[in-house]
Amino acid sequence: MTGSQQNMNAAALDASQLSQLQQLTAGYSPLQLAWASGYLAAKSEGGDISIAPQGPSASVTVLYSSQTGNAKGVATQFAKQAEEAGLPVSLKNIADVKAKALKNETHLIIVTSTNGEGEPPDDALAFHEFLLGKKAPKLDNLNFGVLALGDTSYEFFCQTGKDFDERLAALGASRILDRVDCDLDYDEPAAQWTSEAIALLKEQVSTATAAAPVAASSAVAASQFDKQNPYEAELLVSQKITGRDSNKDVRHVEIDLAESGLSYQVGDALGVYFENDSELVNELVDALSFSGDEVVTVKGNELSLSQALTTELEITQTAPAFVDFWAQASASEALLALAEDKNALREFAGRHQLVDVVKQGSADIDAQTFVDTLRKITPRLYSIASSQTEVEEEVHLTVGLVAYEQDGKQRFGGASGFLSNRLEEGGKVKVFVEHNDNFRLPQDSNTPVIMIGPGTGVAPFRAFMQEREATDATGDNWMFFGDQTFTQDFLYQVEWQNYLKSGLLTKLDVAFSRDQAEKVYVQHRIKEQAQEVFQWLERGAHLYICGDADRMAKDVHNALVEVVAEQGGLSLDDAEEYLKELRLNKRYQKDVY
């Protein structure tokens, strides 16, 4: 036996010590084992090693706050790319995180949309309130970045993102990079911001730690088709369901999803891509004094101006920024005056299509300059009007045709005109499912529901009833529906009457505004039924509103505040707090547009 072998035997651990060491290190990661090896080696040399208190290990938490699903999609893509870059990352809905827990985070990314008039999405209500309140913690050790999604047509553009960004900085957190506020056409700026943020995070966060798995999406089922890769579906039915003498043209649309792998839940929306009307494109090209054959570049691709205006660019909706641009380019006195008043500018943009703005004054610009000022076509989202449990490989929509006259010219909405006027049955339409976790039936099928959906807002509640019937749900169902006239505008009347007859629909209250001298709307019916509405809420009913955001949803909300105050013996402020608690508990949900 050599001297070295004798020394090795003397140094060897006995069976008991070896067992203890094995138990102690059984749960260590390879990195921890390497650290322990260095620690023990240092100890063998007589070193005195002090272990500094450890703060939270560096990692990236990606939070999304989304009303319709756009922010969730962007955040999911961010987390996926961060994981591919070797970063330890976790993806969470902001509703699942308490703001006071941010003091334990090192690197935070927030992707958020803005709801209504500058309000946070429903899933961010509690987080937003706490973070902006007095009890929010100091966040000196936090590094963060905010990506905000919004629509410049609204006054409070990207307000929730601005709130989060400014408040985190005020609490001592450090920006990884500046906030970016994205308009409706958010894909390119979001992708660029994501790339920049991940590059900076790689410099700040050690990539030695194995990346945590990205939280799974709550999508109902995986499919190769999504917003970036829509499914080319067949239009099965586009049937007018308003009467001959109605002031409205509302269509019941059925689309075939066979072989797509797409699945949806009631409460979800269907995204619809469309092409612009060739007649409108020709009118716009003529107004610009172009030929339409000019070659332009869009998204790196060269194509004719007419083709770009048909398939790539938004011309049926006008952004305030374009009105301002055309005012400067054309020197139109009328447009220049509008540009001085932001509210008037937004209102004008909302009521005029692109061609109507161009006709206000001529401008000496080339085709590429014009194209560069336009938004890309964005898909329109329609609340799904069917339950897949009932209709299987189909999806149904309730589409109101946007139609009006402007200076003697008939104008139609982009997607609604496409589905109602230009796409024939058997034709193809590109679609995808937009999941909406903020508009869901209660998990307990015994729970009563109150549905308020005038006009095309009836769509998701048709789906709700199909689902409640197919799943033998026992909870009570109460529907408030309204429109202009009973004889011409009672959408899905026969279906509602059959649900009443079968007992699935417990109560139906309708309001037809033009059937009597005095206008009557759904909010009036709600106040007439105040006592019972409050009783339903007190016994746990979930409350849903779908439809027009500008007036109907506000009027209905105000009516509900009055009902709760009157029936609950509360002040108006306390009634507002009552409804806020319902929202926080997912018992008061809105799908408004």
Secondary structure, DSSP 8 states (H G I E B T S, - for coil): --HHHHHHHHHS--HHHHHHHHHHHTT--HHHHHHHHHHHHHHHTT-------------EEEEEE-SSSHHHHHHHHHHHHHHHTT--EEEEEGGGS-GGGGGG-SEEEEEE--BTTTB--GGGHHHHHHHTSTT----TT-EEEEEEE--TTSTTTTHHHHHHHHHHHHTT-EESS--EEE-S--HHHHHHHHHHHHHHHHHHS-S-S----------SS--S-SSSS-EEEEEEEEEE-S-TT-S--EEEEEEE-TTS-----TT-EEEE-----HHHHHHHHHHTT--S--EEEETTEEEEHHHHHHHTB--SS--HHHHHHHHHHH--HHHHHHHT-HHHHHHHHHH--HHHHHTT------HHHHHHTS-B---EEEEB-S-HHHHTTEEEEEEE--EEEETTEEEE-HHHHIIIII--TT-EEEEEEE--TTS---SSTTS-EEEE--GGGGHHHHHHHHHHHHTT--S-EEEEEEES-HHHH-TTHHHHHHHHHHTSS-EEEEEETTSSSS---HHHHHHHTHHHHHHHHHTT-EEEEEE-TTTHHHHHHHHHHHHHHHHHT--HHHHHHHHHHHHHTTSEEEEE-
